Each structure stands twice: as C-alpha cells, then as structure tokens.
C-alpha cells in the first residue's frame, strides 16, 4: 500500500492539494488541524498523505472535529483526531473520543444475529412468531410467513405504524409496547428492500425476548466485549462518563452551535451505539480477517461470513457508491470497480474493501454538514490508497460539491423560514395562549404537552423539548432543536366538531381537555 502513495503524492501535491491551506476557523477555537497523539504508520502513509487529509478537512469548512482511521486486515495504519470534540473549552478530538454512530449500529445487530444463528441459539429462517407469539398483523399479512431474517434484510412485508419515528426521536415507545403497537397500527407493504429502523429494532427485540437478554447487552457482550472495543457503549449515559464528542450544526452565519444529545430512551437496536476510531479500527480489521484479530479467532469465521453474505439485491446509489446488495447489516456497493462493504450512519463512515484488505473509519460531530463531507473524504482516502491517477481532480470536484451544498442548503432554509413567516399575515389566534395549554395525543405517535411559563410557550414530546412561537392566526413555529433541523409548523385550533387539536403537517393530536 505504501508504494503507490509515495509515487502518487508528489505529483498530486503539484495540483489542487498544493494550494495554501484555508484558515478555517472553528468558532473561537482556531483552525482545524491534526491533534497531538494518535498513530500513523509512516511506512505506509507518508507526511504528504496526511497533509492531503488535513487540507481536505480545512477546505470543506464544515467540520468542528473529526477522527479518521485506516486499517489493513492485520494492522492499524492511521488513527488520528483533528479539530475539536467540544467547543466551549476547545477540547481536542483524539482516537479515543467517543462519537454517536447512528445507523452504523445496524451492522453490530446484524453480526449479533449471525453469531447467535451459527451457534444455534436462534434460527433466522424461522417465523417471527416463534419469537413474538402475540404478533398478529392485520390481513392480508400473515405474521407466521415472515421470517426473523426478513427484519434484518429490510424485507418484512409491513410497516410498523410510527415505530421508526417514535423510537428514534421522542423515544416514547417502550419495548413492552412494541407488539401491541404493531398489531394495532401495522400496515402492509411489498416484500422488496425498503430501508428503515423498524426491521432491525423488531428483530433484535424478538431475539432478546427469546433469550431473555436486552439488545443492549447482546451488542455489548457479543461484539464490544468480545473483540476488545472497550470504549464502545450501547448507553449514552455510560458513554458520557468519558471524552465524548458533542454534536454541532453549522448556522447560516458560519458559527457552529451545539445541538441536543440523544438519551438512552432514544437509543435502539438500529441506532444506539457510541464508539471511537480506535475501537472501530478493530471492528473493521476483524471483518477483513474473517473474525480474527492477530492470532485470536474472536468471532467464528462462518458467523462473519454469514453477516457479510449478500441476501437481498437492489439498485440504489448513495453519493458515489452504487449499492447492489444488502445482508444482515452491511451493504455491498461498487465504487470505481471495487466492492465496498459498509453501513453508514448519517455522518458516520465505516467501510472496507475485501479484495484490497483495507478499510476506512471517519467519525465527526458535525450534524447534517458532516454527511456531506465524511463520505466524500472517505472516497478520497480510498482514491489515495489505491493510487487513482486523477485523484486531484476528484478531490476538486468533491470540494466543489460541498461548496454547492452549503449554498443550496442556505437557500432552501431561507425559503422555508420565509414560508413559515408568511403565516404572520393570518391575523390573531382564535385561542389565547392559556387556552392552548394541555396535553395533545395521537394514539399512533404519543403525546405532546404544551405549557406556558411567563411569556414562553414550550412543549414536551417524549425526550424532546420544543420552543413554540406564535406566528399568526392559529399557526405556531415549533423548534425541536434536533440536529439543526428547521422549525416545524403547528396549527392549534378547534376543528369542525369542536375538538381542540394540534395539527402537525397532517398528524393530528387531540387535546385531552377538549
């Protein structure tokens, strides 16, 4: 791997990467750059390689902090932190900084399912009702004909009626309510691949119900503890006891603002893990080496092969990656003639190329903007590692795409906020502030409680705090402060039957008091 890099980089540096680094300031913390500590194998990656990484990060101008890992099947090549995990005190990112992984959690759940299947603790081909006997879906769906595996491959022929939303955002649906909720609100769909959280959530709940083990314990014990991922957790409360990266989003004026952090109630088997670059380097190496780390076979080879099998074929493109198959928790994609196995989680990038025996991990605390950068950065790393002759042009194109995203996102946000403010011409509200207080309930989605303290109107939706502001007429701006998302629009009024309702884009919550 080192030879093509040493040949390539001097020529590359004569093109786009040779430009002077942009002094991208991260709030009051200064310029983002490589932090002290970490590890780089200079026999594999020379100094120009890491300079290329730093300059891509700086030129993108969208990341407060990032950790990068590069591995082969038997060694760590890079484990470094860049920028800041916390902006209040400018604490640096290190390879041991903990990041929330979002949907990358699904790859762990899929591996757990493969391990337990191969040791005969479960049978993935058996009906889901063998594990959840009370599951009784409405016709024409027959729950007895749906396998446990269908839930991990995203081919279960039903939607779970709001479970996807409730478990990830308000966190207001307890596991012991899952079956009753699906029985009441589940709706049919076809058996084609349709990605969501609910399949793996239900699959892991079913396994846990059979084995009397929580999904958290299954991932922690079968994966994290087993392969030495000592700084990885399925609990945010536990993860926050150590150096964790706070999440930030980029405001319209170029300042990073901290956003809310998920709680344990918002964690689930499809998005409920925290880890570090050091730990994920081990995870990728283990996948490349068939369950082995060094001389130790930590996970049975047949379980790793099962987890990596292509079980469903699809035709989908994500940025530069042409996804053609999915297994229990990993995608297979074509990238420039090579197979890339992966499962991303928003801005989290974890991937490996089985034929080349190399893998890349990128973790960042930039919400939304991180998605735009991390996967393009990973593609650039693979281009550098594989000695692509036009890598300079590829990097230029990606940086242009990032700049265009910044511009377009600002335009879209401004247009949306202007649309919200257009309701200011709707006049006076039909109800006073005191009259709209109370609890509003949608049986499928749960309850929103609205209270007034002084001149401030607030809402509580499970774990989410909402700041509510009257715009005009019966329309209100509802700021959920989730990952930099724009405010939502509420309409609070009495309907034609006299019920007091909260209408959230067609989701109707009815006041308990009238």
MARLUMBA-318307 format. One record per residue: residue in three letters; z, y, x of N, C-alpha, C in turn. Coordinates in steps of 0.2 Angstrom, whole numbers, plus 5000, padded with zeros to 4 digits. Each point is the difference from the previous one (the first is absolute). Last residue first. Example, Ala and Ser with C-alpha at 12.3 -4.5 7.8 and 13.67 -1.06 7.14 Angstrom:
! residues 2
SER503549895064500150065004500350054996ALA500049725002500050064996500050065004
***
This chain:
! residues 514
UNK512850934698499650034995499350015002UNK501849915013500450054995499550024995UNK499349875019500549964996500350044994UNK497550045010500750025001500549964996UNK497649925011500350034994500750025001UNK497549975015500749995000500450034994UNK497349935008500550044996500749975000UNK497650025015500649964999500550044996UNK497950115005499949944995500649955000UNK500250195014499349985001499849934996UNK502250084996499850015007499449965001UNK501750104980499449975001499850015007UNK502250004984499850025006499449965002UNK501350064975499749965005499950045007UNK501349994973500050045007499749955005UNK499449984973500449985006500050045006UNK498950034977500650035002500449975005UNK497749954992500549964996500750035001UNK498150085012499950014993500549974996UNK500950065024499349984998500050014992UNK501450155019500149954994499249984998UNK500650075026500050034993500149954995UNK499350035028500649994996500050034994UNK498449925022500050044994500649984995UNK499350005028500349974995499850054994UNK499049945026500050044994500349974994UNK500249985029499749974994500150054994UNK499950065028500449994994499649974994UNK499349945025500050064996500449994994UNK500549865023499550004994500150064996UNK501249925021499650065000499550004994UNK501849835003499450005005499550055000UNK501750024981499849935003499450015005UNK501250164984500250005007499949935003UNK499750094976500349945002500250005007UNK499450194981499949985007500549955002UNK498850114977500549955002499949985007UNK499350214981499849975006500649955002UNK499350074974500550015006499749965006UNK499450104972499849965006500450025006UNK499850084976500449945001499849965006UNK499550265000500049964994500549945001UNK499650085023499850044994500049954994UNK501149965022499450045001499850044995UNK502449885009499650024995499450045002UNK501449815015499950084999499550014994UNK501749805014499550014994500050084999UNK500649795019500150074999499550024995UNK501149755006499550044998500250074999UNK500749755013500350074997499450044999UNK500349725002499650065001500350064997UNK500649764998500350035007499750065001UNK499849944976500349955004500250035007UNK499350184988499649944998500149945004UNK500950264992500249955004499649944997UNK499950295000500049944997500249945005UNK500450294995499849945005500049944995UNK500150295000499949944996499849945005UNK501350265002499649945003500049944995UNK501350224999499350014998499549945003UNK502549944996499850075001499350014997UNK500249775000500650035003499850075002UNK499149784984499950075002500750025003UNK498549754995500650044999499850075003UNK498849754992499950075002500650034999UNK499149745004500550044998499950075002UNK498549764996500050065004500550054997UNK499349715000500350064997500050065005UNK498449764997500750025001500150074997UNK497949864999500150035006500750025002UNK499249884979499749975006500250035007UNK500850094979500349935001499649965006UNK500650264998499449964998500249935002UNK501550244995499949935002499349984998UNK501850235005499449984997499849935002UNK502350174998499749955003499449984996UNK501150255003500149944997499749945004UNK499550284995500449965004500249944996UNK498750194991499649945003500549965005UNK500850194988499849954995499649955003UNK500850185013500649964998499749954995UNK498550165007500249965005500549954998UNK498550084980500450045006500249955005UNK497749984984500749985001500450045005UNK497750034996500249994993500849985000UNK498850165019500149934998500350004993UNK498350205008500749985000500049924998UNK497750085010500550044997500749975000UNK497849945011500149964994500650044996UNK499050045023499850054994500149964993UNK500549905021500550064999499750044994UNK498949805009500449994994500550064999UNK498649985020499650034994500449994994UNK500849915021500250074998499650034994UNK499449795009500750004997500250074998UNK498049985011499949974994500749994996UNK500050075022499750064996499949974993UNK500749855016500550054999499850054995UNK498349855008500549974995500650044998UNK498450085016499749994994500549974995UNK500750015022500050074997499650004993UNK500049795013500750024997500050074997UNK498049935009500249964994500750024998UNK499250095020499650034994500249964994UNK501049935020500250074998499750034994UNK499249795009500649994997500350074998UNK498050005012499949984993500749994997UNK500150065023499750054996499949984993UNK500849845015500550064999499750054996UNK498549825005500649984995500550064999UNK498350035017499850014993500549984995UNK500649965022499950074999499750024993UNK500049785007500750024999500050074999UNK498049915006500249974993500750034998UNK499250055022499650044995500249984993UNK500849865017500450075000499650054995UNK498949795004500749994996500450075000UNK498050005013499849994992500749994997UNK500150015023499850064997499950004993UNK500449805011500650044999499950074998UNK498149865004500449974994500750044999UNK498650055019499750024994500449984994UNK500749925021500150074999499750034994UNK499649775005500750014997500250085000UNK498049845006499950074996500750024998UNK499749795011499650055004500050074997UNK501949804999499550024996499650065003UNK502049845007499550045004499450024996UNK502249894993499449965000499450035004UNK502150124997500149935003499449965001UNK499850214989500250015007500149935003UNK499650004977499450025003500150015008UNK501949964986499649945001499350025004UNK501450184995500349965005499649935001UNK499350154982499950025007500349965006UNK500549954978499349985001499850035007UNK502150064992500049935002499349985002UNK500350214992500350005007500049925002UNK499450054978499550025004500250005008UNK501649954984499549945000499450025004UNK501850164997500249945003499549955001UNK499750224988500050005007500149935003UNK500150054977499350035002499949995008UNK502149954989499549954998499350025003UNK501850155002500049945005499549954998UNK500450194986499650015005500049955006UNK501449954981499350024998499550025006UNK502549995008499849984993499350034998UNK501349955024499650054997499749974993UNK501349905019500450024994499650064997UNK499149775014500150075000500550024994UNK498949785016500550024995500050075001UNK498449785009500150085000500450014994UNK499049785016500550034995500050075000UNK498249785008500250075001500550024994UNK498849775016500250034994500350075001UNK498449775011500450075001500250024993UNK498649805007500749995001500350075002UNK497749944993500150035006500750005002UNK499349894980499549985005500250035007UNK501350074980500149935003499549985005UNK500950244993499449975000500149935003UNK501750184986499949965006499349974999UNK502050204988499449965000499949965007UNK501450204984500249945004499449955000UNK500850274992499549965003500249945004UNK500950204981500249955004499449965002UNK500150184983499850025007500249955006UNK499849904977499950075000499850025007UNK500349785002500550024995500050085000UNK498449765008500250075001500650014995UNK499049785011500250024994500350075001UNK498249815013500450065000500350004993UNK498049895019500549984995500550054999UNK497450005009500650035000500549984995UNK497549925014500549994994500650045002UNK497550085009500649965001500449994994UNK498050135001499849935003500649965001UNK500350234992499550005005499949935004UNK501749974983499950075003499650005006UNK500849854976499650015006500050075002UNK502049854988499550054999499650005006UNK502149874985499549995006499550054998UNK502750004992499350014999499649975006UNK502649924991499550045005499350004998UNK501949884989500250075001499650045005UNK499449784990500750014997500350075001UNK497550005004500349944999500750014997UNK497350115001500750015000500449944999UNK497450125007500449954998500750025000UNK498250145006499649954997500449944997UNK499950285009500549954999499549954996UNK499550205018499749964994500449944998UNK500550255013500249935000499749974994UNK500150235007499549975003500149925000UNK501150134981499850045006499449965003UNK500649854984500550055001499950045006UNK498649834981500050045006500650055000UNK499149754988500450064999500050035007UNK499449764987499650055003500250074999UNK501049725000499950074997499550045004UNK501449744997499550045003499850064996UNK502249825005499650044995499550045003UNK501449865013500049964994499650034994UNK500449985028499750044996499949964993UNK502049985020499449974997499750054995UNK502150035013499450035002499349984997UNK502249904996500150074998499350045002UNK500249775006499950014993500150074998UNK500349955023499349994998499950014992UNK502150015009499750065002499249994998UNK501449814997500250064995499650065001UNK499749825015499649994993500250054995UNK501150005021499350025001499749994993UNK502650045002499649955000499250025000UNK502050165010499749984993499549945001UNK501150065019500550034996499849994993UNK499549905025499750004994500550024994UNK500050065028500349984994499650004994UNK499650085023499949935000500349974993UNK499250244999500149975006499949925000UNK499950074978500250055004500249985007UNK498649904976500349995007500250075003UNK498649944979500849994999500450005006UNK497650035001500149954996500749984999UNK499050195012500149945004500249944996UNK499550224991499449995005500149935003UNK501850084986499449994996499449985005UNK501950085010500249934997499449984996UNK499950215009499949955005500149934998UNK500550184985499350005002499849945005UNK502350064995499749974994499249995001UNK501350115017500149935000499749964994UNK499850245001499649975006500149925000UNK501350134985499349984997499649975006UNK502150085006500149944996499349984997UNK500150205013500249945004500149944996UNK499550204989499549985003500249945005UNK501450034978499950045006499349975003UNK501149994973500049975007499850055005UNK500649944971500150055006499949975006UNK499449944972500249985007500050065005UNK499249954975500750005001500349985007UNK497949984983500150065004500750025001UNK499249804989499450025002500050075003UNK502049894991499649955005499350025002UNK501850194994499849944997499649965004UNK501650254997499749955004499949944996UNK501150194992499350015000499649955004UNK502450014999499849994993499250004999UNK501250065020499949935000499749984993UNK499350245008500649975000499949924999UNK498450215010500149954995500749975001UNK499450265006500049935003500149954995UNK498950274999500549954999499949935003UNK499150225012499949974994500549954998UNK499550225018500249944999500049984993UNK498350165013500650004996500249934999UNK498350165018500249934997500650014996UNK498050185003500749995002500149934998UNK498050134996500049975006500749985003UNK499250104978500150055006500149975006UNK499849874980499450045000500050055006UNK501649785003499950054995499350045001UNK500949755007499750065003499950054994UNK501949795002499350024998499850075002UNK501949795008499850074999499350004997UNK502349825005499450014998499850084999UNK501749875018500050034994499350014998UNK501049815016499550055000500150034993UNK502049875014499549994995499550074999UNK502149865015499550065001499449994995UNK502349884992499750015007499550065000UNK501149934980500650005005499750015007UNK498649974980500250075002500650015004UNK499149794992499650025005500250075002UNK501149894983500249975006499650035006UNK499650074978500750025001500249975007UNK497949944990500050065003500750035002UNK499049744999500550054997499950075003UNK499049795008499850014993500550044996UNK499349995028500550004994499650004994UNK499949995030499750004994500449984994UNK500450005025500050074997499650014993UNK500149795013500750024999500150074998UNK498349805002499950074998500650034998UNK499549765008500350055004499950074999UNK499349794988499650015006500350065004UNK501249914981499749945003499650025007UNK501050164985500549975004499749945004UNK498550124985500350045005500549975004UNK498949864983499650045005500450045005UNK501149864984499449965002499550035005UNK502050124991500249935003499449965003UNK499750214987500450015006500249945004UNK498749994980499650035005500550015007UNK501049904981499549965002499650035006UNK501750134989500349955005499449955002UNK499450164984500350035006500249955005UNK499449934979499450015004500250045006UNK501949844989499650064999499450015004UNK501149774992500050045005499650064998UNK500249784989500750045000500150045006UNK498049864993500449985006500750045000UNK498450034982500049935001500549985006UNK499650234995500449974994500049925001UNK498850135016500750015001500449974994UNK497649994999500349965005500750005001UNK499050144985500049934997500249965006UNK499850225005500549994995500149934998UNK498250065013500650005004500649994996UNK497950034989500049945004500649995004UNK499750204988500249954995500049935004UNK499350195012500750014998500249944996UNK497850015008500549985005500750014997UNK498350084985500049925001500549985006UNK499850234993500449964996499949935001UNK499050205012500749985002500249944996UNK497450045003500550034997500749985003UNK497049954999500650025004500550044996UNK498149824994500250074998500650015003UNK498049804998500550035004500150074998UNK499249834981499850025006500550045004UNK500149904978500349965005499750035007UNK500350144976499649955003500449975006UNK501550104981499550035004499649945003UNK502150064980499549965003499550045005UNK502750074994499350004997499549965004UNK502950064996499549975004499350004996UNK502350064992499550055002499449985004UNK501949864992499950054995499450045001UNK500749835015499949974994499850054995UNK500750085021499349975000499849974993UNK502250085003499650055000499249985000UNK501849845002499950034993499550065000UNK500449905021499749954995499950034993UNK501250135017499349995001499649964995UNK502450075003499650034995499349985000UNK501749965017500149954994499750034994UNK499750125020499749945001500249954994UNK500050274997500449955003499649935000UNK499250274998499949934997500449955004UNK499750245005500449994994499949944996UNK499050145020500449945002500549994994UNK498250175003500650014998500549955002UNK497949965010500150074999500750024998UNK499149775003499850045006500250075000UNK500349844982500349985006499950045006UNK499050054979500750015000500449975006UNK497549994998500350075000500750005000UNK499049794997499750035007500350075001UNK500449894979500449975006499850045006UNK498950024978500450055003500449985006UNK498749834988500250054995500550065003UNK498749805010500749994998500350064997UNK497549875001500350065002500750004998UNK498349785004500350054996500350065003UNK498949785009499650034995500450044995UNK500249955028500349984993499750044995UNK499450015024499649984995500349974993UNK500850095023499850054996499549984995UNK501249875017499350015001499850064996UNK502249914998499950035007499350025002UNK500549904979500450065000500050035007UNK499049794995499650054997500450075001UNK501149795006499650045005499650054997UNK501349874986500450045004499650045005UNK498749924978500449975006500450055003UNK499149964974499950055006500549975005UNK499749904978499449995004499950055006UNK501850004984500149935003499349995004UNK500350204986500450005007500049935003UNK498250114983500449945001500450005006UNK498650194984500249985006500549944999UNK498850144983499749935002500349975007UNK501750084986499349975000499550065002UNK502550045009499650004994499349975001UNK502149925016499550064999499749994993UNK502349915012499549984995499650064998UNK502149905018499450055000499549974994UNK502149905007500050044994499450055000UNK500449845019499949974993500050044994UNK499650035027500250044994499949974994UNK499549875018500550045003500350054995UNK498349864994500449955003500650045004UNK498250114990500549984995500549955003UNK498050075011500550055001500649994995UNK498449805009500050054996500650055001UNK499049875021500349984994500050064995UNK499350005023499549984995500349984993UNK501350065020499650064998499549984995UNK502449895006499349985000499650054997UNK502549975015499650024993499349975001UNK501549935016500550034996499750034993UNK498949895020500149974994500650024996UNK498950085021500649965001500249964993UNK498150155001499949955005500649955001UNK500250194985499549954997499949945005UNK501350195007500449964995499549944997UNK499050165015500549965003500449954995UNK498450164991499749945004500549965004UNK500850194988499749954995499749945004UNK500750185013500649974997499849944996UNK498450155008500249955005500649964997UNK499250184986499549945001500249955005UNK501450194999500149964994499549945000UNK499750165016500649965002500149964994UNK498350154998499849955005500649955002UNK500250194985499749944997499849955005UNK500950215006500549954998499749944997UNK498950205005499949965005500549944999UNK499950204986499749944998499849955006UNK501850185005499650004994499749934999UNK501550095018499349975001499650004994UNK502050165013499949964994499349985000UNK501450045023499550034995500049954994UNK501550055025499949964994499650044995UNK500350005028500150044994499849964994UNK499849935024500649974995500150054994UNK498450065017499849934998500549974995UNK500150265001500049955005499749944997UNK500250284994499849934998500049965006UNK501550234998499449975002499949934997UNK501450234991500149935003499349975001UNK500750234991499449985005500249945004UNK501350114982500250005006499549985006UNK499450024977500650055000500350005007UNK498149854994499950075002500550055000UNK499549725004500450044996499950075003UNK498849835010500249964994500450044995UNK498150075019500650014998500249954994UNK498149995022500250054995500749994998UNK498949795010499750075001500350044994UNK500449745013500150054995499850075002UNK499449725008500250075001500150044994UNK499249765011500550014995500350075002UNK497949815009500250074999500650004994UNK499249805009499650045005500250074999UNK501049744996500050074997499650045006UNK499749734997500350055003499950074996UNK499149784994500549985005500450055003UNK498050014985500449954997500649985004UNK499350255001499549945001500549954997UNK500350274994500249945003499449955001UNK501050274994499449965001500249945004UNK501150234985500149945003499349965001UNK501350264993499449965001500249945004UNK501150224984500149945005499449965000UNK500650274991499649945000500349955005UNK500450274986500249945005499649944999UNK499450214989500650025004500249955005UNK497550044990500549965001500650035003UNK497750094996500349984993500649965001UNK498250095016500550054998500349984993UNK498249915017500149984992500450054997UNK499850005024499450034996500049994993UNK501749905013500150085000499450034996UNK499949775004500650014995500150085000UNK498449925015499849984993500550024995UNK500550025023499550054997499849994993UNK501449835011500350074999499650054997UNK499049805006500449994994500350064999UNK498850005020499650004994500449994993UNK501149985020499850074999499650014994UNK500549785008500650034996499850084999UNK498549885013500049974993500550044996UNK499850055023499550034996500049984993UNK501449905017500350064997499550044995UNK499749735002500150055005500250074997UNK500249734993499950074997500150055006UNK500349775005499649994995499750074997UNK501649985018499449965002499549994994UNK502050134997499550035004499549965003UNK501749994978499849955006499450045003UNK502150114986499349995000499849965006UNK502350084984499749965005499250004999UNK502550154993499549964998499749965006UNK501150245004500249944998499449964998UNK500050264997500249965005500249934998UNK498150134986500750015002500249955006UNK497650134992500349935001500750025002UNK499050184984499849975007500449935000UNK499650254984500149925000499749975006UNK501150264998499449965000500149925000UNK501950184990499550005005499449954999UNK502050064985500149955005499550005006UNK500250124978500350035006500249965006UNK498149934983500550054998500350035006UNK498349875009500349974994500750044998UNK497550055013500750015000500349974994UNK497849985017500249994993500750004999UNK498150065018500750015000500350004993UNK497849885012500250054995500750015000UNK498549925021500449974995500250064995UNK497749995015500750025001500449984994UNK497849865005500250074998500750015001UNK498849795004500250045006500250074998UNK499249834985500749995001500250055006UNK497749984992500550034996500750005002UNK498549935019499750034993500650034996UNK500349905022499550055001499750034994UNK501549815000500450075001499550055002UNK499249784998500250034993500350075001UNK499449875019499450034997500250034993UNK501749905012499850065004499450034997UNK500949794990500350074999499850055004UNK499149775001499950044994500350075000UNK500449825016499350025001499950054995UNK502149914999499950045006499350025001UNK500549864982500350074999499950045006UNK499249775000499650054996500350074999UNK501449845012499450015003499550054997UNK502149904991500150065004499350025003UNK500349804987500050064996500050065004
***
